[in-house]
Amino acid sequence: MWCAVWGFEVLPKQSIGESVLAQIQQRADAEGVALRVGVVVEHDGAVLLLERAERVPGRRPLNLPGTIVRHGEPLAAAVARAVLEETGLSVVDIIRHVGNFDYLSSAGKPVRREHFAVQVASVAPIQLSNYARYRWVPLDGELPVTSSVRGILTAYRA
């Protein structure tokens, strides 16, 4: 998170360890893939999923909060920014790396989406910016997400 008033960056606690984040960043740089982050926010056995207003036939509409990692941006900052920008919630700790998956962007470029479990200061109020609705979906129920995100949430539960 960037504090415009004083001009400094405030990063969340990183129980995950800074070296883990650095290794993930270095591996992506070495392999020439663009980085995105996805974030698992859990509360009372349910995960926060976001729903876009438009529906595309055959696609699951729910997503984890996430964003593109900007050039030179620390992963911890991208994780905190993703949650803040998309939900209005503040990340206080990055707990662990959950997993990743690779795909091709619409422009045909390789992308890696790294996923992290976080702790937030509070789960309310949620203030959406890019999404129409949010849902807290029980982790032990039917997860209306893509197979890639389902794999991430399965790894998270394990």
Backbone bond lengths (Angstrom), bond angles and torsions (degrees), N, CA, C in turn:
res aa  C-N    CA-C-N  psi(-1)  N-CA   C-N-CA  omega(-1)  CA-C   N-CA-C  phi
1 M - - - 1.441 - - 1.522 109.22 -
2 W 1.299 116.25 139.83 1.451 121.40 -179.48 1.514 108.96 -104.66
3 C 1.300 115.93 132.89 1.462 121.14 177.45 1.527 107.72 -102.07
4 A 1.335 116.77 100.42 1.459 121.32 -174.71 1.526 112.78 -66.49
5 V 1.315 117.57 -29.53 1.457 120.67 -177.21 1.524 111.23 -63.60
6 W 1.328 115.90 -45.15 1.458 119.59 -176.90 1.523 112.91 -106.27
7 G 1.328 117.66 -10.26 1.455 120.82 175.87 1.520 114.51 74.44
8 F 1.332 118.58 38.72 1.454 120.44 175.28 1.520 109.45 -137.63
9 E 1.318 114.60 160.86 1.453 120.68 -177.82 1.528 109.58 -101.05
10 V 1.329 116.01 134.74 1.455 121.93 177.58 1.522 106.94 -110.39
11 L 1.318 117.39 113.74 1.457 121.53 -179.91 1.521 109.80 -98.39
12 P 1.343 116.74 148.62 1.454 118.89 176.73 1.529 110.73 -70.87
13 K 1.323 115.21 163.91 1.459 120.79 172.16 1.528 107.56 -56.73
14 Q 1.310 116.57 149.56 1.459 120.25 -177.05 1.525 110.27 -127.26
15 S 1.342 115.44 75.05 1.468 119.43 176.49 1.521 110.81 -58.61
16 I 1.320 116.70 -25.76 1.454 122.72 178.87 1.532 111.06 -60.87
17 G 1.312 117.31 -31.61 1.460 122.67 -177.07 1.514 111.36 99.97
18 E 1.311 115.41 130.53 1.464 120.43 -178.99 1.519 112.03 -62.18
19 S 1.333 117.94 -31.91 1.461 119.83 -178.11 1.525 111.49 -67.37
20 V 1.324 117.85 -33.72 1.470 120.85 177.53 1.523 109.44 -64.02
21 L 1.319 116.23 -46.17 1.461 120.33 179.15 1.526 111.23 -62.76
22 A 1.319 116.88 -41.41 1.468 120.88 179.31 1.526 111.10 -64.00
23 Q 1.327 117.68 -40.29 1.473 121.15 179.01 1.520 111.46 -64.34
24 I 1.313 116.81 -41.12 1.469 120.88 178.46 1.520 109.68 -61.72
25 Q 1.328 116.57 -46.05 1.471 121.67 179.78 1.529 110.61 -62.87
26 Q 1.322 117.59 -45.90 1.464 121.57 -178.65 1.528 111.23 -63.46
27 R 1.322 117.94 -40.63 1.466 121.39 179.82 1.532 110.08 -63.23
28 A 1.328 117.45 -44.07 1.468 120.68 179.19 1.525 110.92 -63.35
29 D 1.336 116.46 -42.50 1.463 120.76 178.50 1.526 110.48 -61.37
30 A 1.336 116.64 -45.03 1.460 121.21 -178.27 1.529 111.72 -65.44
31 E 1.327 116.81 -33.33 1.466 121.12 -178.02 1.529 112.23 -90.43
32 G 1.328 117.26 -3.77 1.452 121.08 176.34 1.521 114.94 68.72
33 V 1.325 116.51 32.81 1.466 119.56 177.75 1.522 109.72 -106.95
34 A 1.316 115.65 144.17 1.466 121.02 174.50 1.524 107.83 -74.43
35 L 1.316 116.74 143.49 1.459 120.62 -178.55 1.520 111.41 -102.98
36 R 1.318 113.53 138.72 1.458 123.00 167.92 1.514 105.73 -128.06
37 V 1.314 116.66 158.16 1.462 120.24 175.05 1.524 109.24 -121.42
38 G 1.313 114.25 146.93 1.457 123.00 171.81 1.517 106.20 -123.17
39 V 1.327 116.43 147.57 1.457 119.52 -172.04 1.527 110.76 -129.81
40 V 1.332 115.49 129.94 1.457 122.01 176.45 1.524 107.84 -97.37
41 V 1.337 115.29 117.39 1.459 122.57 174.93 1.528 105.77 -113.88
42 E 1.325 116.82 115.93 1.463 121.23 -178.86 1.522 110.02 -111.77
43 H 1.347 114.69 145.88 1.463 121.68 175.51 1.521 107.99 -149.93
44 D 1.318 116.47 122.30 1.466 122.37 177.91 1.521 113.03 51.77
45 G 1.329 117.29 43.80 1.459 121.46 176.23 1.514 115.06 78.61
46 A 1.329 117.42 8.57 1.463 121.33 178.71 1.519 108.91 -122.86
47 V 1.317 115.29 151.28 1.460 121.61 -179.79 1.527 109.10 -109.19
48 L 1.332 115.05 144.10 1.460 121.42 179.64 1.528 109.52 -79.66
49 L 1.334 115.66 120.77 1.460 121.68 176.90 1.520 108.83 -123.61
50 L 1.321 114.73 144.81 1.465 121.60 -175.29 1.523 109.85 -112.00
51 E 1.327 115.31 143.39 1.463 121.21 -176.26 1.521 110.69 -121.72
52 R 1.318 116.11 126.43 1.459 121.61 176.12 1.529 109.67 -74.73
53 A 1.305 116.12 156.32 1.457 120.58 179.64 1.528 111.12 -69.21
54 E 1.340 116.45 -41.52 1.460 119.45 -178.12 1.526 110.11 -80.97
55 R 1.303 115.19 144.47 1.465 120.24 178.42 1.523 108.27 -116.28
56 V 1.325 115.06 134.14 1.453 121.28 178.17 1.524 107.21 -109.86
57 P 1.334 117.86 123.35 1.466 119.93 -178.96 1.528 111.88 -54.00
58 G 1.324 115.91 134.09 1.463 121.31 178.05 1.518 114.92 84.84
59 R 1.321 117.83 -5.00 1.475 119.98 -179.74 1.511 109.79 -111.34
60 R 1.304 114.90 141.13 1.461 120.55 176.06 1.523 107.73 -75.73
61 P 1.317 117.45 130.62 1.457 119.21 -171.39 1.531 115.70 -85.02
62 L 1.324 120.15 -7.88 1.459 120.44 -173.31 1.523 111.86 -96.28
63 N 1.332 115.22 141.14 1.465 122.16 -176.84 1.517 110.46 -134.62
64 L 1.322 115.14 156.99 1.458 121.22 168.43 1.530 107.89 -80.38
65 P 1.325 117.93 151.77 1.464 118.58 171.65 1.533 109.34 -56.92
66 G 1.308 117.00 144.81 1.461 119.54 179.78 1.511 111.79 -172.34
67 T 1.329 114.54 172.51 1.461 119.99 179.89 1.520 110.44 -163.86
68 I 1.312 114.78 170.76 1.462 123.15 172.01 1.528 107.70 -79.29
69 V 1.319 116.31 140.60 1.460 120.55 173.42 1.530 106.72 -84.84
70 R 1.316 115.64 120.65 1.463 120.83 -178.87 1.528 110.23 -71.87
71 H 1.341 115.62 153.36 1.468 120.77 179.03 1.533 109.99 -55.98
72 G 1.333 116.35 124.61 1.462 121.94 178.51 1.517 114.78 80.59
73 E 1.321 117.92 -1.53 1.461 121.36 -178.48 1.529 110.78 -81.20
74 P 1.318 118.16 130.30 1.466 119.99 175.41 1.533 110.23 -63.02
75 L 1.327 116.74 143.76 1.466 120.16 179.48 1.520 111.83 -56.86
76 A 1.319 118.08 -39.64 1.465 121.10 -180.00 1.524 110.43 -59.43
77 A 1.311 117.05 -38.99 1.460 121.08 179.11 1.527 110.66 -68.63
78 A 1.332 117.02 -39.89 1.468 120.34 179.03 1.526 111.08 -64.89
79 V 1.326 117.19 -40.06 1.469 121.19 178.39 1.528 109.90 -61.74
80 A 1.323 116.49 -50.01 1.467 120.67 -179.60 1.523 110.80 -62.90
81 R 1.319 117.22 -41.25 1.464 121.41 -179.68 1.523 111.44 -65.10
82 A 1.328 117.63 -41.87 1.464 121.43 179.80 1.521 111.33 -57.05
83 V 1.315 115.69 -47.93 1.466 120.01 -177.81 1.529 110.38 -68.63
84 L 1.317 116.90 -44.58 1.458 120.30 -179.25 1.529 111.63 -63.15
85 E 1.329 116.73 -48.58 1.465 119.96 -177.09 1.525 112.51 -66.00
86 E 1.326 117.65 -38.25 1.458 119.36 -173.68 1.525 113.87 -90.37
87 T 1.342 117.81 -22.21 1.470 119.69 -175.18 1.525 113.92 -129.17
88 G 1.319 117.43 -17.27 1.460 120.68 -175.49 1.517 112.98 81.89
89 L 1.343 118.03 0.54 1.464 121.93 -179.56 1.528 109.97 -87.52
90 S 1.340 115.94 151.59 1.466 121.49 -179.00 1.520 110.75 -106.11
91 V 1.324 115.33 122.98 1.463 121.41 176.32 1.521 108.66 -75.85
92 V 1.335 116.56 127.62 1.464 120.32 176.81 1.526 111.81 -106.05
93 D 1.353 117.42 -18.96 1.461 120.02 -179.85 1.523 109.66 -155.73
94 I 1.320 115.24 136.55 1.463 121.54 170.84 1.523 104.88 -97.97
95 I 1.315 115.75 109.81 1.458 121.58 -169.38 1.523 112.97 -82.05
96 R 1.352 115.96 -48.85 1.464 118.19 -178.44 1.515 111.69 -161.71
97 H 1.322 113.85 161.23 1.457 122.55 173.45 1.524 106.38 -84.81
98 V 1.322 117.23 131.00 1.457 120.96 -176.23 1.523 111.55 -98.62
99 G 1.311 117.65 -35.07 1.458 121.04 -178.77 1.516 109.89 154.55
100 N 1.337 115.12 -175.02 1.458 119.72 -178.92 1.508 110.55 -150.29
101 F 1.307 115.14 169.45 1.458 121.57 168.30 1.518 107.92 -149.18
102 D 1.322 115.17 153.15 1.455 122.61 -179.85 1.522 109.41 -107.84
103 Y 1.323 115.58 151.17 1.457 121.66 175.52 1.515 108.62 -158.31
104 L 1.312 116.26 172.83 1.459 121.19 176.10 1.522 108.64 -101.67
105 S 1.322 115.97 135.97 1.463 120.92 177.25 1.526 108.82 -68.47
106 S 1.310 116.59 171.21 1.466 120.38 177.66 1.532 111.12 -62.06
107 A 1.341 116.50 -21.02 1.465 121.11 176.45 1.529 112.03 -89.70
108 G 1.339 117.26 2.91 1.458 121.28 177.92 1.519 114.66 83.13
109 K 1.324 117.62 15.51 1.466 121.06 -179.08 1.532 109.98 -97.88
110 P 1.348 116.96 145.89 1.467 119.74 -179.02 1.533 112.22 -70.84
111 V 1.331 114.51 135.10 1.460 122.37 -179.94 1.520 108.19 -130.86
112 R 1.303 116.54 140.84 1.469 121.94 173.59 1.519 107.51 -119.23
113 R 1.312 116.04 127.97 1.466 121.33 177.82 1.522 107.22 -107.09
114 E 1.331 114.75 110.43 1.466 122.68 178.36 1.531 108.15 -93.56
115 H 1.330 116.62 137.82 1.462 121.31 -175.88 1.526 111.45 -117.20
116 F 1.314 114.21 140.34 1.458 121.57 -176.56 1.519 110.57 -132.78
117 A 1.322 115.66 143.36 1.462 122.06 172.64 1.516 107.51 -93.25
118 V 1.328 116.04 135.24 1.461 120.65 -176.49 1.520 111.00 -130.26
119 Q 1.310 113.25 165.13 1.461 121.92 169.09 1.519 105.80 -113.34
120 V 1.334 116.10 135.91 1.462 120.36 178.24 1.523 109.39 -109.81
121 A 1.322 115.87 157.29 1.463 121.02 -178.75 1.521 110.97 -62.52
122 S 1.315 116.81 -38.93 1.453 123.34 -180.00 1.515 107.39 -157.37
123 V 1.334 117.91 150.73 1.463 120.40 179.95 1.532 112.03 -93.47
124 A 1.290 116.87 7.62 1.465 120.76 179.41 1.523 108.71 -150.27
125 P 1.294 118.04 152.55 1.466 126.70 -4.23 1.525 110.78 -81.94
126 I 1.304 115.62 148.77 1.461 120.65 175.33 1.523 107.70 -93.25
127 Q 1.336 114.68 127.14 1.462 121.94 -179.66 1.524 107.91 -121.61
128 L 1.308 116.33 103.51 1.457 121.98 -175.38 1.524 111.42 -79.36
129 S 1.338 115.33 145.47 1.462 119.62 176.33 1.525 110.68 -117.37
130 N 1.316 119.03 -50.35 1.469 122.83 -175.35 1.521 113.40 -101.15
131 Y 1.284 117.78 -0.67 1.460 122.05 -174.55 1.518 110.20 -125.46
132 A 1.344 115.70 157.06 1.456 121.28 -178.83 1.523 112.16 -86.24
133 R 1.331 116.19 -36.23 1.462 121.16 -175.40 1.522 110.39 -147.18
134 Y 1.315 115.29 164.96 1.462 121.17 172.30 1.515 108.44 -132.36
135 R 1.320 114.57 158.16 1.468 120.72 176.96 1.516 108.73 -142.48
136 W 1.319 115.91 142.51 1.457 121.64 168.76 1.528 105.57 -94.70
137 V 1.329 116.66 111.45 1.460 121.61 -174.79 1.528 108.54 -107.48
138 P 1.357 117.24 125.72 1.472 119.81 179.28 1.527 111.08 -57.45
139 L 1.315 115.73 133.71 1.464 120.73 -179.52 1.523 112.46 -66.60
140 D 1.330 116.86 -23.02 1.463 119.05 -179.15 1.530 112.02 -93.87
141 G 1.328 117.57 7.19 1.460 121.70 179.73 1.512 111.86 -106.09
142 E 1.325 115.20 -168.13 1.464 121.87 176.24 1.526 108.51 -69.99
143 L 1.315 116.09 125.20 1.466 121.09 -178.98 1.526 108.98 -101.55
144 P 1.335 117.73 106.61 1.466 121.49 -177.76 1.524 112.18 -79.63
145 V 1.330 115.46 68.10 1.461 122.78 -176.33 1.524 108.66 -135.27
146 T 1.322 116.10 173.02 1.467 120.28 176.29 1.520 109.85 -66.64
147 S 1.328 116.15 163.65 1.466 119.80 179.16 1.531 110.97 -63.68
148 S 1.331 117.64 -33.09 1.470 120.54 178.82 1.520 110.99 -65.48
149 V 1.327 117.63 -45.46 1.461 121.35 179.15 1.528 109.84 -69.36
150 R 1.334 117.60 -36.01 1.468 120.29 176.38 1.534 109.87 -59.50
151 G 1.330 116.89 -40.24 1.468 120.35 176.86 1.514 112.19 -61.95
152 I 1.330 116.73 -40.07 1.461 121.28 177.89 1.528 109.85 -63.74
153 L 1.335 116.84 -45.01 1.473 119.75 -178.20 1.521 111.42 -70.25
154 T 1.325 117.96 -30.05 1.471 121.01 173.79 1.523 109.72 -65.73
155 A 1.321 116.47 -43.80 1.478 120.47 176.85 1.531 110.05 -63.22
156 Y 1.304 116.92 -38.87 1.473 120.63 178.92 1.523 111.10 -61.24
157 R 1.326 116.71 -42.95 1.476 120.60 -179.20 1.513 112.63 -67.08
158 A 1.336 116.65 -29.99 1.476 120.78 -174.69 1.509 112.89 -67.77
